[in-house]
Amino acid sequence: MSRKHVARTTVGQRGDTTVRRAAAKKRFGQHFLEAAWVVKVVRAIDVHEEDTFLEIGPGRGALTRPLLEAASSVLAFEIDRDLAAHLRADLSPDVTLVEGDVLDITSARLRDVLHAAGVSRKPLRVAGNLPYNIASPILFKLIEWHAAGLPLVDATLMLQREVADRLLAPPSTREYGVLSVLIRHQADVERLLALPPGAFRPAPKVHSTVVRLCFHEPRPAPKAHGMFVAITQAIFTRRRKTLNNALLAFEPSARLAPAQALRTAGIDGSRRPETLTIAELVRLSDVFAAAAPG
């Protein structure tokens, strides 16, 4: 056993008696993973010795400690000042702890953090037990970081089951929508593990799912990413209408009639938004992008 491994084991044992006393705070949506489920989640993450992890919401350190044991390094983002103080005392210097809201971390700020930690050139894996109320914004934040050129490889995350269902939903289903399209445009999504309410304390009123996102370049790549996002958001707010009618509220339709745009894209205007595949949405956005001024 290496000297580093011995140090980390000692830190984990001390932390078990300190951080566990911290009570869950409702305003942060905290539900702490029970010890009996930690092994299953870590197995699902599939940690390797060379891995560098970004952990979102380490909480009491249930996942942080096994990640530290098995991986090369861990950077953790914690919004709760009290928990951050406990973790900083118990886990330092083996973990780089960033205190604050992960949604406020820009790609430039994250680059600075990675540089300071000496891991700016390493592939990054993400793990986390995401608060249910901000899971979708965090997913979009990860996509934003990846699109900005940060070396994110994958993310293994605990989500509310309904959010996981939306991520994985195929076209022509009720769950398929903006989240399905914009996340899967840049990441493959896999369901790994189901977690009952009793896997957490306090127990939430919903079931949870562990999913893995494997990031990739946009497939297919749109001519204008902003146009693709805008048209996806616009038509899914009117998902019960036909495409001919749903596009009437889309601002670029003032320059290019919906019927003409749909005809050029080879899409039947009598279809509903929820039937469009990601490739068809990109094709339609490309038509509007080609018609945009300048």
C-alpha positions in Angstrom: 0.0 0.0 0.0 1.4 3.4 -1.0 2.0 6.3 1.4 -0.6 8.3 -0.5 -3.2 5.5 0.0 -2.5 5.2 3.7 -3.0 9.0 4.1 -6.3 8.9 2.2 -7.6 6.0 4.3 -6.9 7.9 7.5 -8.6 11.0 6.2 -11.7 9.0 5.3 -11.9 7.4 8.7 -11.7 10.8 10.5 -14.3 12.3 8.1 -16.8 9.6 8.9 -17.2 11.0 12.5 -17.2 14.7 11.5 -19.1 15.3 8.3 -22.0 12.9 9.1 -23.2 15.2 11.8 -24.0 17.9 9.3 -27.8 18.1 8.8 -29.4 18.2 5.3 -30.5 21.7 4.3 -33.8 21.8 2.4 -32.9 25.0 0.5 -30.0 23.2 -1.2 -32.1 20.1 -2.0 -29.8 17.9 0.0 -30.4 14.1 0.1 -27.3 12.3 1.2 -26.4 8.9 -0.2 -26.6 6.0 2.3 -23.4 4.0 2.8 -25.0 0.8 1.6 -25.5 2.3 -1.8 -22.1 4.0 -2.2 -20.4 0.8 -3.4 -23.1 0.2 -6.0 -22.8 3.8 -7.3 -19.0 3.7 -7.3 -19.1 0.5 -9.3 -21.4 2.1 -11.8 -19.0 5.0 -12.1 -16.2 2.6 -13.0 -13.2 4.5 -11.6 -9.7 4.0 -12.9 -6.4 4.9 -11.2 -5.5 7.5 -13.9 -8.9 9.4 -13.7 -9.4 13.0 -12.7 -12.9 13.7 -11.3 -15.0 16.8 -11.0 -17.5 16.0 -8.3 -20.6 18.1 -8.1 -22.1 18.4 -4.6 -19.9 16.2 -2.5 -22.1 16.8 0.6 -20.8 14.7 3.4 -18.1 13.1 1.2 -19.8 9.7 0.7 -18.6 9.5 -2.9 -15.6 11.8 -2.5 -13.7 9.3 -0.3 -13.9 6.3 -2.6 -13.1 8.5 -5.5 -10.0 9.7 -3.7 -9.1 6.1 -2.9 -9.3 4.9 -6.5 -8.7 7.9 -8.8 -5.7 10.1 -9.5 -7.3 13.4 -8.2 -10.7 14.9 -7.3 -12.0 18.5 -7.6 -15.2 19.0 -5.7 -17.8 21.8 -6.0 -19.9 22.4 -2.9 -22.4 25.2 -2.4 -23.0 24.6 1.3 -20.4 26.6 3.3 -20.8 24.4 6.4 -20.2 21.2 4.5 -17.4 22.8 2.6 -15.7 23.7 5.9 -16.0 20.1 7.2 -14.7 18.6 4.0 -11.9 21.1 3.7 -10.7 20.1 7.2 -11.2 16.4 6.7 -10.1 15.8 3.1 -7.4 18.4 2.5 -5.0 18.3 0.8 -6.1 15.3 -1.2 -9.1 17.0 -2.8 -9.4 20.5 -4.4 -12.5 22.0 -3.0 -14.3 24.8 -4.7 -16.9 26.6 -2.6 -19.9 28.1 -4.4 -22.6 27.4 -6.9 -21.4 25.2 -9.7 -23.9 27.1 -12.0 -21.8 30.2 -11.5 -18.6 28.5 -12.7 -17.8 29.7 -16.2 -15.6 27.7 -18.5 -12.8 30.4 -18.0 -13.1 30.0 -14.2 -13.0 26.2 -14.5 -9.9 26.4 -16.6 -8.2 28.5 -13.8 -9.3 26.0 -11.2 -7.9 23.1 -13.3 -4.6 24.9 -13.9 -4.2 25.7 -10.2 -4.8 22.0 -9.4 -2.2 20.9 -12.0 -4.7 18.9 -14.1 -5.5 21.3 -16.9 -4.3 18.9 -19.5 -6.0 15.8 -18.2 -9.3 14.3 -19.4 -12.0 15.0 -16.9 -14.8 12.8 -15.6 -17.7 14.1 -13.7 -19.6 12.5 -10.8 -22.4 13.8 -8.6 -25.6 13.5 -6.7 -27.5 16.4 -8.3 -30.1 18.4 -6.4 -33.4 17.6 -8.1 -34.4 21.3 -8.4 -31.4 22.3 -10.5 -30.4 19.1 -12.2 -31.4 20.3 -15.7 -29.4 23.6 -15.4 -26.4 21.6 -14.3 -26.7 19.2 -17.3 -26.7 22.3 -19.6 -23.7 23.7 -17.7 -21.8 20.5 -18.5 -22.7 20.8 -22.1 -21.6 24.4 -22.0 -18.2 23.4 -20.6 -17.7 20.7 -23.1 -18.7 23.0 -26.0 -16.1 25.6 -24.7 -13.3 23.0 -25.3 -12.9 21.7 -21.7 -11.8 18.0 -21.9 -14.9 16.4 -20.4 -15.1 12.7 -21.2 -18.2 11.6 -19.3 -20.5 12.3 -16.4 -22.0 9.8 -14.1 -24.9 11.4 -12.2 -27.7 10.7 -9.8 -30.9 12.3 -11.1 -34.6 12.2 -10.3 -36.0 9.2 -12.4 -38.3 11.5 -14.4 -35.3 13.7 -15.5 -33.5 10.5 -16.6 -36.6 9.4 -18.5 -36.6 12.8 -20.3 -32.9 12.4 -21.2 -33.5 9.0 -22.7 -36.9 9.5 -24.3 -37.2 8.8 -28.1 -39.2 11.1 -30.4 -43.0 10.8 -30.4 -43.1 10.3 -26.7 -44.5 12.6 -24.0 -41.1 12.8 -22.2 -39.2 13.8 -25.4 -38.4 17.5 -25.4 -35.8 20.3 -25.1 -33.7 18.4 -22.6 -33.7 15.2 -24.7 -32.6 17.1 -27.8 -30.1 19.6 -26.5 -28.3 17.1 -24.2 -28.2 14.1 -26.6 -27.1 16.4 -29.4 -23.7 16.5 -27.6 -23.8 13.4 -25.4 -24.8 9.7 -25.5 -26.9 8.8 -22.5 -27.0 5.5 -20.7 -29.1 4.3 -17.7 -26.9 2.5 -15.2 -28.7 2.0 -11.9 -32.1 2.6 -10.2 -32.1 4.0 -6.7 -35.1 3.9 -4.3 -36.0 6.7 -2.0 -34.5 4.8 0.9 -31.0 5.0 -0.7 -30.8 8.6 0.6 -31.3 10.4 3.9 -33.5 12.2 4.2 -35.5 10.0 1.8 -36.9 12.0 -1.1 -40.4 11.4 -2.3 -39.2 10.3 -5.7 -37.1 7.5 -7.2 -33.7 8.2 -8.6 -31.6 7.0 -11.5 -27.9 6.9 -12.2 -27.1 7.8 -15.8 -23.9 8.2 -17.7 -23.4 11.0 -20.3 -20.5 10.4 -22.7 -19.7 13.7 -24.4 -19.0 14.1 -28.1 -19.0 16.8 -30.8 -22.4 17.9 -31.9 -24.0 15.2 -34.1 -24.9 16.4 -36.6 -23.2 19.8 -36.5 -25.5 22.7 -37.2 -24.5 25.7 -39.3 -25.4 28.0 -36.4 -25.7 26.5 -32.9 -27.6 29.4 -31.6 -30.3 28.9 -34.2 -30.5 25.2 -33.5 -31.1 25.9 -29.7 -33.6 28.7 -30.4 -35.7 26.7 -32.8 -35.7 23.7 -30.5 -36.9 25.8 -27.5 -39.4 27.6 -29.6 -41.3 24.7 -31.2 -41.4 22.6 -28.0 -43.2 25.4 -26.2 -46.0 24.7 -28.7 -45.5 21.0 -29.0 -49.2 20.2 -29.3 -49.5 22.3 -32.5 -48.5 21.3 -36.0 -45.0 22.5 -37.1 -46.7 24.9 -39.6 -48.4 26.6 -36.6 -45.6 26.1 -34.0 -43.1 28.0 -36.2 -45.4 31.0 -36.5 -44.1 32.3 -33.1 -40.5 31.7 -34.1 -39.0 35.1 -34.8 -36.9 34.2 -37.9 -40.3 33.1 -39.5 -40.9 36.7 -40.2 -38.1 36.4 -42.9 -38.8 32.9 -44.1 -42.3 31.5 -44.1 -42.7 28.3 -42.0 -44.2 26.3 -44.9 -41.3 27.3 -47.2 -38.7 26.5 -44.5 -40.2 23.1 -43.8 -40.5 22.3 -47.5 -36.8 23.2 -48.0 -35.9 21.0 -45.1 -37.9 18.1 -46.4 -40.2 18.0 -43.4 -44.0 17.6 -43.4 -45.5 20.7 -41.8 -48.5 18.7 -40.5 -46.2 16.8 -38.1 -45.9 17.8 -34.4 -42.6 19.1 -32.9 -42.2 16.0 -30.6 -41.9 13.8 -33.7 -38.7 15.5 -35.0 -35.4 13.7 -34.6 -32.3 15.7 -33.6 -31.0 15.4 -37.2 -34.3 16.9 -38.6 -34.2 19.7 -36.1 -30.6 20.5 -37.2 -31.7 20.4 -40.8 -34.6 22.8 -40.2 -32.3 25.2 -38.2 -29.8 25.1 -41.0 -32.6 26.4 -43.4 -33.3 29.3 -41.2 -29.6 30.0 -40.6 -29.0 30.1 -44.3 -31.8 32.7 -44.6 -30.5 34.9 -41.8 -29.1 38.3 -42.8 -25.4 38.9 -42.8 
